[in-house]
Amino acid sequence: MRDGWGRWWDVREQPEDLISYPQIDDWNDALELHRSERERLMKIMAPFDMHATEHDAPGTPPNPNAVRGKKSKSKKTNKSAK
């Protein structure tokens, strides 16, 4: 299984606490089952991976140089000061 941070986990067995799945760090040591499943999932996910190409992709920090809608400095007139 791949999480939102791009980490892969061995989910063949379910641990008692649901958060202790072993992480797959080294794909050279991973089972062939995991490598083939990863290849299959990467092909499926490829069209949806828009992180680098879409504006404000999830997980990207805001661009400090981006032009934001600035409030215009309008001159306030005091009609009662005539």
matplotlib code that plots the C-alpha trace (Angstrom):
import matplotlib.pyplot as plt

x = [0.0, 1.2, 0.4, 0.0, 3.6, 4.8, 5.9, 5.1, 3.8, 3.6, -0.1, -0.2, -1.0, -3.1, -1.4, -3.5, -3.0, -3.6, -0.6, 2.3, 2.5, 6.1, 7.4, 9.1, 12.3, 14.5, 12.8, 15.8, 15.0, 11.2, 9.3, 8.6, 4.9, 5.4, 7.5, 5.0, 2.1, 4.0, 4.7, 1.0, -0.2, 2.4, 0.9, -2.6, -1.6, 0.6, -2.3, -3.4, 0.0, -0.3, 1.8, 4.5, 2.3, -0.9, -1.3, -1.2, -0.8, -1.6, 1.4, 3.2, 4.0, 2.4, 4.5, 5.5, 6.0, 2.6, 0.4, -2.6, -5.7, -4.6, -7.1, -7.1, -6.3, -9.4, -9.6, -12.3, -14.1, -15.6, -18.9, -19.7, -16.5, -17.7]
y = [0.0, 3.5, 6.4, 10.1, 10.8, 8.3, 5.6, 2.0, -0.5, -4.3, -4.9, -8.7, -9.1, -6.9, -5.8, -5.5, -1.7, -0.9, 1.5, -0.9, -2.1, -2.7, -0.1, -1.2, 0.8, -1.3, -2.5, -4.8, -6.8, -6.7, -9.7, -10.1, -9.9, -6.4, -5.3, -6.5, -4.9, -1.6, -1.6, -2.3, 0.5, 3.0, 2.5, 3.1, 6.2, 7.8, 9.8, 11.1, 12.3, 16.0, 17.2, 18.8, 20.1, 21.4, 24.8, 24.5, 20.7, 19.1, 19.1, 22.1, 25.1, 28.3, 30.4, 33.6, 35.4, 34.6, 37.6, 37.5, 39.5, 42.6, 45.0, 48.2, 51.3, 53.4, 56.9, 57.3, 60.5, 62.1, 63.5, 65.1, 67.2, 69.9]
z = [0.0, -0.8, 1.6, 0.8, 1.5, -1.1, 1.4, 0.8, 3.4, 3.6, 4.3, 3.8, 7.5, 9.7, 13.0, 16.1, 16.4, 12.7, 12.6, 12.8, 9.2, 8.2, 5.8, 2.6, 2.4, 0.1, -3.0, -3.8, -0.7, -1.2, -2.3, -6.0, -5.1, -3.7, -6.7, -9.3, -7.3, -7.1, -10.9, -11.5, -9.1, -10.5, -14.0, -12.7, -10.7, -13.3, -15.1, -11.7, -10.5, -11.2, -8.3, -10.4, -13.2, -11.6, -9.9, -6.1, -6.1, -2.8, -0.5, -2.0, 0.1, -1.0, -3.4, -1.6, -4.9, -6.2, -7.0, -4.7, -4.9, -3.1, -1.6, -3.5, -1.5, -2.2, -0.9, 1.6, 1.4, 4.4, 3.1, 6.5, 6.5, 4.0]

ax = plt.figure().add_subplot(projection="3d")
ax.plot(x, y, z, "-o")
ax.set_aspect("equal")
plt.show()
